[in-house]
Amino acid sequence: MTDPQGKPDMSRVKKRLEAQVPLAPDAGTPEVKPRIRPETHDMVSKFEADSARMAAEADVKLDTKDGAVDPNAPVDDMYYRGTHYDNAKTRAYIEGLCGEMDFADLIISGRVTQQVPVLPEKFTATFQSLTNHEIYWLAENTPQKPVGQMTPSMWQGFARLVLMTKALGAHDLPSHLDDKGHVSKELFEAKFERLGTLGDKIVDRMLTNVNWFDDRVEQLMDEDLPLLKNG
């Protein structure tokens, strides 16, 4: 969303960077020690630094070819870093290759999933929306202080990716849920470690795509809720 001057809504950017969930209070917060490769840590650190820097440069805006904002274009309140990958055109191309999501899945199972061609014809990932239990668990387990060289927001962003990634290619990742459907610390750490072995460029693109996916889920609800009420 933009203000009258065409600048990105920084409150939305901040919500994206903080994974849209609050940090837990100090008391009773368990210390989580993620196992992650140094190059993956460096990538996440750079991702955070780039996002913060570009968030400060709020005068960047996406215009039509003639320089004027198209009043008839769909509202796009996503903030793009403006790299060769993280931009509106690449997003539109990738979303054109994705299958449709069904709002009914949110009602029946509590989440929707979608296979996303992160690198078209080379690498796909299947993302899933978060349940309320997972959002609560993420808030409760996000450390208040840096863990090693990872800041709380860095840890939270990568942990959110872990919870929202269901499969890589045709192979399902091990579940982070126990038999009762609750997030298991041990199972989460095993999945955390699995994603931590991926190359930094792959993880960077997955972080970008999981934000786009989350935005599509919000759009799905905005589009289908009125139909549900009328039905």
VEXDREN-2710 file (C-alpha; in Angstrom, 1 decimal):
% VEXDREN-2710
k/r/px/py/pz
1/MET/0.0/0.0/0.0
2/THR/1.3/3.5/-0.8
3/ASP/0.7/7.0/0.7
4/PRO/-0.5/10.0/-1.5
5/GLN/3.1/10.6/-2.5
6/GLY/3.5/7.1/-3.9
7/LYS/5.8/5.9/-1.1
8/PRO/5.6/2.3/0.2
9/ASP/3.7/1.8/3.5
10/MET/6.6/1.2/5.9
11/SER/4.4/-0.3/8.5
12/ARG/3.6/-3.1/6.1
13/VAL/7.3/-3.6/5.3
14/LYS/8.1/-3.8/9.0
15/LYS/5.4/-6.4/9.5
16/ARG/6.9/-8.5/6.7
17/LEU/10.4/-8.3/8.2
18/GLU/9.1/-9.2/11.6
19/ALA/7.2/-12.2/10.2
20/GLN/3.9/-10.6/11.2
21/VAL/4.0/-12.1/14.8
22/PRO/4.9/-10.4/18.1
23/LEU/8.0/-11.3/20.1
24/ALA/7.4/-13.3/23.2
25/PRO/8.1/-11.8/26.7
26/ASP/11.4/-12.5/28.4
27/ALA/10.0/-14.7/31.2
28/GLY/9.8/-18.4/30.4
29/THR/11.2/-18.0/26.8
30/PRO/13.2/-21.2/26.0
31/GLU/16.6/-20.7/24.4
32/VAL/16.7/-22.1/20.9
33/LYS/20.0/-22.9/19.4
34/PRO/19.6/-23.2/15.7
35/ARG/22.1/-25.3/13.8
36/ILE/22.8/-23.4/10.6
37/ARG/25.7/-23.2/8.2
38/PRO/27.8/-20.0/8.2
39/GLU/27.0/-19.2/4.6
40/THR/23.3/-19.5/5.3
41/HIS/23.7/-17.2/8.3
42/ASP/25.5/-14.7/6.1
43/MET/22.8/-14.8/3.5
44/VAL/20.0/-14.2/6.1
45/SER/22.1/-11.4/7.6
46/LYS/22.5/-9.8/4.2
47/PHE/18.8/-10.3/3.5
48/GLU/17.9/-8.4/6.7
49/ALA/20.4/-5.6/6.1
50/ASP/19.2/-5.1/2.5
51/SER/15.6/-5.0/3.5
52/ALA/16.2/-2.5/6.3
53/ARG/18.3/-0.3/4.1
54/MET/15.7/-0.3/1.3
55/ALA/12.9/0.2/3.8
56/ALA/14.6/3.5/4.7
57/GLU/14.7/4.5/1.1
58/ALA/11.0/5.0/1.0
59/ASP/11.0/7.2/-2.1
60/VAL/11.3/4.1/-4.4
61/LYS/8.1/3.3/-6.2
62/LEU/6.8/1.2/-9.0
63/ASP/5.3/3.1/-11.9
64/THR/3.9/2.3/-15.3
65/LYS/6.1/2.7/-18.4
66/ASP/5.1/6.3/-18.9
67/GLY/6.0/7.2/-15.3
68/ALA/2.4/7.6/-14.1
69/VAL/0.7/5.2/-11.7
70/ASP/-2.0/3.2/-13.4
71/PRO/-5.2/3.9/-11.4
72/ASN/-6.9/0.8/-12.8
73/ALA/-4.1/-1.6/-11.9
74/PRO/-4.7/-4.1/-9.0
75/VAL/-3.4/-2.8/-5.7
76/ASP/0.0/-4.2/-4.9
77/ASP/1.2/-3.3/-1.5
78/MET/4.2/-5.7/-1.5
79/TYR/7.6/-4.0/-1.0
80/TYR/10.2/-5.2/-3.5
81/ARG/14.0/-4.9/-3.0
82/GLY/14.4/-4.0/-6.7
83/THR/16.9/-6.8/-7.4
84/HIS/16.8/-8.8/-10.7
85/TYR/14.7/-11.4/-8.9
86/ASP/12.8/-9.5/-6.2
87/ASN/10.6/-7.3/-8.3
88/ALA/7.0/-7.2/-9.5
89/LYS/7.6/-8.6/-13.0
90/THR/9.4/-11.7/-11.7
91/ARG/6.6/-12.2/-9.1
92/ALA/3.9/-12.0/-11.8
93/TYR/5.8/-14.5/-14.0
94/ILE/6.2/-17.0/-11.2
95/GLU/2.6/-16.6/-10.0
96/GLY/1.5/-17.3/-13.6
97/LEU/3.1/-20.7/-13.3
98/CYS/1.4/-21.6/-9.9
99/GLY/-1.7/-23.6/-9.5
100/GLU/-4.9/-22.1/-8.0
101/MET/-5.5/-22.2/-4.2
102/ASP/-8.9/-23.2/-2.8
103/PHE/-10.3/-21.1/0.0
104/ALA/-12.3/-24.2/1.1
105/ASP/-9.0/-25.8/2.3
106/LEU/-8.7/-23.1/4.9
107/ILE/-12.1/-24.1/6.3
108/ILE/-11.5/-27.8/6.1
109/SER/-7.9/-28.3/7.1
110/GLY/-7.0/-24.9/8.5
111/ARG/-4.3/-24.1/5.9
112/VAL/-3.7/-23.9/2.1
113/THR/-0.7/-25.2/0.2
114/GLN/0.8/-24.3/-3.2
115/GLN/3.7/-25.6/-5.2
116/VAL/5.9/-22.6/-6.3
117/PRO/8.5/-22.7/-9.1
118/VAL/11.2/-20.8/-7.2
119/LEU/13.5/-21.3/-10.1
120/PRO/11.2/-22.2/-13.0
121/GLU/12.0/-25.6/-14.5
122/LYS/14.8/-26.1/-12.0
123/PHE/13.6/-25.9/-8.4
124/THR/10.2/-25.9/-6.8
125/ALA/9.1/-25.6/-3.2
126/THR/5.7/-26.3/-1.7
127/PHE/4.6/-23.7/0.9
128/GLN/1.8/-23.9/3.4
129/SER/0.0/-21.2/5.3
130/LEU/0.4/-21.1/9.1
131/THR/-2.1/-22.3/11.6
132/ASN/-2.9/-20.2/14.7
133/HIS/-1.0/-22.8/16.8
134/GLU/2.2/-22.4/14.7
135/ILE/2.0/-18.6/14.9
136/TYR/1.7/-18.8/18.7
137/TRP/4.5/-21.2/18.9
138/LEU/6.7/-19.0/16.8
139/ALA/6.0/-16.0/19.0
140/GLU/6.7/-18.0/22.2
141/ASN/10.0/-19.4/20.9
142/THR/11.6/-16.4/19.2
143/PRO/14.6/-15.5/21.4
144/GLN/14.6/-12.0/22.9
145/LYS/18.4/-11.7/22.5
146/PRO/20.8/-12.7/19.7
147/VAL/21.6/-16.4/19.5
148/GLY/25.2/-16.5/18.4
149/GLN/25.3/-14.0/15.5
150/MET/21.6/-14.3/14.6
151/THR/19.4/-11.5/15.7
152/PRO/15.8/-12.3/16.9
153/SER/14.3/-11.0/13.7
154/MET/16.7/-13.1/11.6
155/TRP/15.9/-16.2/13.6
156/GLN/12.2/-15.5/13.3
157/GLY/12.3/-15.0/9.6
158/PHE/14.2/-18.2/8.9
159/ALA/12.0/-20.2/11.4
160/ARG/8.9/-18.9/9.7
161/LEU/10.3/-20.2/6.4
162/VAL/10.9/-23.6/8.1
163/LEU/7.3/-23.8/9.3
164/MET/5.8/-22.7/6.0
165/THR/7.9/-25.1/3.8
166/LYS/6.2/-28.4/3.2
167/ALA/8.3/-29.9/0.4
168/LEU/11.3/-29.4/-1.8
169/GLY/10.7/-30.6/-5.3
170/ALA/8.8/-33.9/-5.2
171/HIS/10.1/-34.7/-1.7
172/ASP/8.2/-33.9/1.5
173/LEU/10.2/-32.5/4.3
174/PRO/9.9/-34.2/7.7
175/SER/7.0/-32.7/9.6
176/HIS/7.6/-30.3/12.5
177/LEU/4.3/-31.5/14.2
178/ASP/3.9/-34.3/16.7
179/ASP/1.1/-36.9/16.9
180/LYS/-1.2/-34.3/18.5
181/GLY/-0.6/-31.7/15.8
182/HIS/1.6/-29.5/18.0
183/VAL/5.0/-28.1/17.0
184/SER/7.7/-30.3/18.4
185/LYS/10.9/-28.6/19.3
186/GLU/13.0/-31.6/18.3
187/LEU/11.2/-32.1/15.0
188/PHE/11.4/-28.4/14.3
189/GLU/15.1/-28.3/14.9
190/ALA/15.6/-31.3/12.5
191/LYS/13.7/-29.5/9.8
192/PHE/15.5/-26.2/10.6
193/GLU/18.8/-28.0/10.1
194/ARG/17.6/-29.6/6.8
195/LEU/16.8/-26.2/5.3
196/GLY/20.0/-24.8/6.7
197/THR/22.0/-27.1/4.3
198/LEU/20.6/-25.4/1.2
199/GLY/22.6/-22.9/-0.8
200/ASP/22.3/-19.3/0.2
201/LYS/20.9/-18.2/-3.2
202/ILE/18.2/-20.8/-3.0
203/VAL/17.2/-19.8/0.6
204/ASP/17.2/-16.1/-0.5
205/ARG/14.7/-16.9/-3.2
206/MET/12.6/-19.0/-0.9
207/LEU/12.4/-16.2/1.6
208/THR/11.2/-13.9/-1.2
209/ASN/8.7/-16.4/-2.5
210/VAL/7.3/-17.3/0.9
211/ASN/6.4/-13.6/1.4
212/TRP/4.7/-13.6/-2.0
213/PHE/2.8/-16.8/-1.1
214/ASP/1.7/-15.3/2.2
215/ASP/0.4/-12.3/0.4
216/ARG/-1.6/-14.5/-2.0
217/VAL/-3.2/-16.2/0.9
218/GLU/-4.3/-12.8/2.2
219/GLN/-5.7/-12.0/-1.2
220/LEU/-7.5/-15.3/-1.4
221/MET/-9.3/-14.5/1.9
222/ASP/-10.1/-11.0/0.7
223/GLU/-11.6/-12.3/-2.6
224/ASP/-13.5/-15.3/-1.2
225/LEU/-14.9/-14.1/2.1
226/PRO/-17.5/-11.9/0.5
227/LEU/-18.6/-14.9/-1.7
228/LEU/-18.8/-17.0/1.4
229/LYS/-21.0/-14.5/3.2
230/ASN/-23.3/-14.2/0.1
231/GLY/-23.4/-18.0/-0.3
END
